[in-house]
Amino acid sequence: MPSRQPDPRGKLQPTWEGPYVITHAYSGNAYRLVDAEGVEVPGSWNALYLKKFHA
């Protein structure tokens, strides 16, 4: 039976990162993102893993 590994982020760490800005939308709900400083996030992200940011 595999042992349960602790969450590397720790339980008091935020579960979401961001906010990010969508720079390009691809077919199939994939998006390219940049952070607040304009640094591009590596890879493309599926809409399933994105949430709207409310200030």
Summary of the structure (lengths in Angstrom):
residues: 55
radius of gyration: 14.6
end to end distance: 44.1
largest distance: 44.6
contacts: 71
relative contact order: 0.20
helix: 5%
strand: 25%
